[in-house]
Amino acid sequence: MFYFYILYSNTRDKHYLGHTSELSERLKKHNTNHKGFTGGISDWKLVYSEPYGSKLEAYARERQVKKWKSRKRIMELIEKSSSEHSD
């Protein structure tokens, strides 16, 4: 199983979009002190994920959402998912 995921950092007030086969391990890595966009910040939280049957599908979804270039649309996606899970 592969996942498209969205992380959020309160410190940066930014979202990070990615894909992985190991959500919990990937989140741990994002919260370590490493080089890169998520490095040096340790408050990244998983706020959204979608499961896919292949790495290619998860990566395609990541690219699709990144092309939106819209914080508003990303927030709507997260909020829609939250409301669906609270029913």
PyMOL commands that place a pseudoatom at each C-alpha (Angstrom):
pseudoatom trace, name=CA, resn=MET, resi=1, chain=A, elem=C, hetatm=0, pos=[0.000, 0.000, 0.000]
pseudoatom trace, name=CA, resn=PHE, resi=2, chain=A, elem=C, hetatm=0, pos=[1.211, 3.487, -0.850]
pseudoatom trace, name=CA, resn=TYR, resi=3, chain=A, elem=C, hetatm=0, pos=[-0.051, 6.831, 0.369]
pseudoatom trace, name=CA, resn=PHE, resi=4, chain=A, elem=C, hetatm=0, pos=[-0.331, 10.390, -0.799]
pseudoatom trace, name=CA, resn=TYR, resi=5, chain=A, elem=C, hetatm=0, pos=[-0.065, 12.555, 2.317]
pseudoatom trace, name=CA, resn=ILE, resi=6, chain=A, elem=C, hetatm=0, pos=[-0.150, 16.110, 3.543]
pseudoatom trace, name=CA, resn=LEU, resi=7, chain=A, elem=C, hetatm=0, pos=[1.766, 17.363, 6.581]
pseudoatom trace, name=CA, resn=TYR, resi=8, chain=A, elem=C, hetatm=0, pos=[1.323, 20.681, 8.358]
pseudoatom trace, name=CA, resn=SER, resi=9, chain=A, elem=C, hetatm=0, pos=[3.746, 22.690, 10.504]
pseudoatom trace, name=CA, resn=ASN, resi=10, chain=A, elem=C, hetatm=0, pos=[2.417, 25.343, 12.894]
pseudoatom trace, name=CA, resn=THR, resi=11, chain=A, elem=C, hetatm=0, pos=[5.919, 26.823, 13.143]
pseudoatom trace, name=CA, resn=ARG, resi=12, chain=A, elem=C, hetatm=0, pos=[6.174, 27.439, 9.408]
pseudoatom trace, name=CA, resn=ASP, resi=13, chain=A, elem=C, hetatm=0, pos=[2.420, 27.693, 8.783]
pseudoatom trace, name=CA, resn=LYS, resi=14, chain=A, elem=C, hetatm=0, pos=[3.059, 25.553, 5.703]
pseudoatom trace, name=CA, resn=HIS, resi=15, chain=A, elem=C, hetatm=0, pos=[1.892, 22.283, 4.191]
pseudoatom trace, name=CA, resn=TYR, resi=16, chain=A, elem=C, hetatm=0, pos=[4.145, 19.599, 2.766]
pseudoatom trace, name=CA, resn=LEU, resi=17, chain=A, elem=C, hetatm=0, pos=[2.858, 17.104, 0.189]
pseudoatom trace, name=CA, resn=GLY, resi=18, chain=A, elem=C, hetatm=0, pos=[4.457, 13.737, -0.465]
pseudoatom trace, name=CA, resn=HIS, resi=19, chain=A, elem=C, hetatm=0, pos=[4.002, 10.033, -1.071]
pseudoatom trace, name=CA, resn=THR, resi=20, chain=A, elem=C, hetatm=0, pos=[5.327, 6.968, 0.732]
pseudoatom trace, name=CA, resn=SER, resi=21, chain=A, elem=C, hetatm=0, pos=[4.717, 3.325, 1.566]
pseudoatom trace, name=CA, resn=GLU, resi=22, chain=A, elem=C, hetatm=0, pos=[5.371, 3.868, 5.303]
pseudoatom trace, name=CA, resn=LEU, resi=23, chain=A, elem=C, hetatm=0, pos=[3.422, 6.806, 6.739]
pseudoatom trace, name=CA, resn=SER, resi=24, chain=A, elem=C, hetatm=0, pos=[4.608, 6.601, 10.345]
pseudoatom trace, name=CA, resn=GLU, resi=25, chain=A, elem=C, hetatm=0, pos=[8.277, 6.125, 9.427]
pseudoatom trace, name=CA, resn=ARG, resi=26, chain=A, elem=C, hetatm=0, pos=[8.123, 8.938, 6.885]
pseudoatom trace, name=CA, resn=LEU, resi=27, chain=A, elem=C, hetatm=0, pos=[6.600, 11.301, 9.443]
pseudoatom trace, name=CA, resn=LYS, resi=28, chain=A, elem=C, hetatm=0, pos=[9.394, 10.458, 11.891]
pseudoatom trace, name=CA, resn=LYS, resi=29, chain=A, elem=C, hetatm=0, pos=[11.976, 11.280, 9.230]
pseudoatom trace, name=CA, resn=HIS, resi=30, chain=A, elem=C, hetatm=0, pos=[10.332, 14.621, 8.439]
pseudoatom trace, name=CA, resn=ASN, resi=31, chain=A, elem=C, hetatm=0, pos=[10.557, 15.540, 12.121]
pseudoatom trace, name=CA, resn=THR, resi=32, chain=A, elem=C, hetatm=0, pos=[14.297, 14.886, 12.356]
pseudoatom trace, name=CA, resn=ASN, resi=33, chain=A, elem=C, hetatm=0, pos=[17.031, 17.458, 11.869]
pseudoatom trace, name=CA, resn=HIS, resi=34, chain=A, elem=C, hetatm=0, pos=[17.895, 16.943, 8.201]
pseudoatom trace, name=CA, resn=LYS, resi=35, chain=A, elem=C, hetatm=0, pos=[18.466, 19.086, 5.133]
pseudoatom trace, name=CA, resn=GLY, resi=36, chain=A, elem=C, hetatm=0, pos=[15.466, 19.904, 3.006]
pseudoatom trace, name=CA, resn=PHE, resi=37, chain=A, elem=C, hetatm=0, pos=[12.128, 21.673, 3.225]
pseudoatom trace, name=CA, resn=THR, resi=38, chain=A, elem=C, hetatm=0, pos=[10.953, 19.890, 6.378]
pseudoatom trace, name=CA, resn=GLY, resi=39, chain=A, elem=C, hetatm=0, pos=[14.366, 19.827, 8.092]
pseudoatom trace, name=CA, resn=GLY, resi=40, chain=A, elem=C, hetatm=0, pos=[15.017, 21.753, 11.271]
pseudoatom trace, name=CA, resn=ILE, resi=41, chain=A, elem=C, hetatm=0, pos=[11.329, 21.806, 12.212]
pseudoatom trace, name=CA, resn=SER, resi=42, chain=A, elem=C, hetatm=0, pos=[9.966, 19.060, 14.437]
pseudoatom trace, name=CA, resn=ASP, resi=43, chain=A, elem=C, hetatm=0, pos=[6.273, 19.892, 14.626]
pseudoatom trace, name=CA, resn=TRP, resi=44, chain=A, elem=C, hetatm=0, pos=[5.110, 18.348, 11.339]
pseudoatom trace, name=CA, resn=LYS, resi=45, chain=A, elem=C, hetatm=0, pos=[1.762, 16.593, 11.780]
pseudoatom trace, name=CA, resn=LEU, resi=46, chain=A, elem=C, hetatm=0, pos=[-0.043, 14.290, 9.398]
pseudoatom trace, name=CA, resn=VAL, resi=47, chain=A, elem=C, hetatm=0, pos=[-3.275, 16.084, 8.466]
pseudoatom trace, name=CA, resn=TYR, resi=48, chain=A, elem=C, hetatm=0, pos=[-4.384, 14.076, 5.418]
pseudoatom trace, name=CA, resn=SER, resi=49, chain=A, elem=C, hetatm=0, pos=[-3.674, 10.849, 3.557]
pseudoatom trace, name=CA, resn=GLU, resi=50, chain=A, elem=C, hetatm=0, pos=[-5.113, 8.769, 0.724]
pseudoatom trace, name=CA, resn=PRO, resi=51, chain=A, elem=C, hetatm=0, pos=[-4.240, 5.097, 0.134]
pseudoatom trace, name=CA, resn=TYR, resi=52, chain=A, elem=C, hetatm=0, pos=[-3.226, 3.825, -3.307]
pseudoatom trace, name=CA, resn=GLY, resi=53, chain=A, elem=C, hetatm=0, pos=[-2.375, 0.422, -4.708]
pseudoatom trace, name=CA, resn=SER, resi=54, chain=A, elem=C, hetatm=0, pos=[0.851, 1.548, -6.358]
pseudoatom trace, name=CA, resn=LYS, resi=55, chain=A, elem=C, hetatm=0, pos=[3.653, 4.054, -5.916]
pseudoatom trace, name=CA, resn=LEU, resi=56, chain=A, elem=C, hetatm=0, pos=[2.885, 5.462, -9.361]
pseudoatom trace, name=CA, resn=GLU, resi=57, chain=A, elem=C, hetatm=0, pos=[-0.723, 6.248, -8.393]
pseudoatom trace, name=CA, resn=ALA, resi=58, chain=A, elem=C, hetatm=0, pos=[0.296, 7.912, -5.125]
pseudoatom trace, name=CA, resn=TYR, resi=59, chain=A, elem=C, hetatm=0, pos=[2.930, 9.993, -6.907]
pseudoatom trace, name=CA, resn=ALA, resi=60, chain=A, elem=C, hetatm=0, pos=[0.442, 10.982, -9.626]
pseudoatom trace, name=CA, resn=ARG, resi=61, chain=A, elem=C, hetatm=0, pos=[-1.962, 12.244, -6.943]
pseudoatom trace, name=CA, resn=GLU, resi=62, chain=A, elem=C, hetatm=0, pos=[0.863, 14.188, -5.261]
pseudoatom trace, name=CA, resn=ARG, resi=63, chain=A, elem=C, hetatm=0, pos=[1.696, 15.887, -8.570]
pseudoatom trace, name=CA, resn=GLN, resi=64, chain=A, elem=C, hetatm=0, pos=[-1.983, 16.612, -9.238]
pseudoatom trace, name=CA, resn=VAL, resi=65, chain=A, elem=C, hetatm=0, pos=[-2.481, 18.378, -5.908]
pseudoatom trace, name=CA, resn=LYS, resi=66, chain=A, elem=C, hetatm=0, pos=[0.833, 20.250, -6.176]
pseudoatom trace, name=CA, resn=LYS, resi=67, chain=A, elem=C, hetatm=0, pos=[-0.277, 21.610, -9.570]
pseudoatom trace, name=CA, resn=TRP, resi=68, chain=A, elem=C, hetatm=0, pos=[-3.217, 23.285, -7.827]
pseudoatom trace, name=CA, resn=LYS, resi=69, chain=A, elem=C, hetatm=0, pos=[-0.744, 25.734, -6.243]
pseudoatom trace, name=CA, resn=SER, resi=70, chain=A, elem=C, hetatm=0, pos=[-3.593, 26.695, -3.970]
pseudoatom trace, name=CA, resn=ARG, resi=71, chain=A, elem=C, hetatm=0, pos=[-3.514, 26.673, -0.190]
pseudoatom trace, name=CA, resn=LYS, resi=72, chain=A, elem=C, hetatm=0, pos=[-7.291, 27.187, -0.225]
pseudoatom trace, name=CA, resn=ARG, resi=73, chain=A, elem=C, hetatm=0, pos=[-7.931, 24.008, -2.249]
pseudoatom trace, name=CA, resn=ILE, resi=74, chain=A, elem=C, hetatm=0, pos=[-5.558, 22.002, -0.058]
pseudoatom trace, name=CA, resn=MET, resi=75, chain=A, elem=C, hetatm=0, pos=[-7.361, 23.261, 3.061]
pseudoatom trace, name=CA, resn=GLU, resi=76, chain=A, elem=C, hetatm=0, pos=[-10.722, 22.333, 1.505]
pseudoatom trace, name=CA, resn=LEU, resi=77, chain=A, elem=C, hetatm=0, pos=[-9.442, 18.810, 0.803]
pseudoatom trace, name=CA, resn=ILE, resi=78, chain=A, elem=C, hetatm=0, pos=[-8.270, 18.430, 4.416]
pseudoatom trace, name=CA, resn=GLU, resi=79, chain=A, elem=C, hetatm=0, pos=[-11.480, 19.894, 5.859]
pseudoatom trace, name=CA, resn=LYS, resi=80, chain=A, elem=C, hetatm=0, pos=[-13.691, 17.700, 3.653]
pseudoatom trace, name=CA, resn=SER, resi=81, chain=A, elem=C, hetatm=0, pos=[-11.835, 14.631, 4.873]
pseudoatom trace, name=CA, resn=SER, resi=82, chain=A, elem=C, hetatm=0, pos=[-12.127, 15.743, 8.509]
pseudoatom trace, name=CA, resn=SER, resi=83, chain=A, elem=C, hetatm=0, pos=[-15.873, 16.265, 8.219]
pseudoatom trace, name=CA, resn=GLU, resi=84, chain=A, elem=C, hetatm=0, pos=[-16.348, 12.873, 6.554]
pseudoatom trace, name=CA, resn=HIS, resi=85, chain=A, elem=C, hetatm=0, pos=[-14.502, 11.134, 9.391]
pseudoatom trace, name=CA, resn=SER, resi=86, chain=A, elem=C, hetatm=0, pos=[-16.437, 12.951, 12.105]
pseudoatom trace, name=CA, resn=ASP, resi=87, chain=A, elem=C, hetatm=0, pos=[-19.849, 11.732, 10.865]
for i in range(1, 87): cmd.bond("trace and resi %d" % i, "trace and resi %d" % (i + 1))
show_as sticks, trace
zoom trace
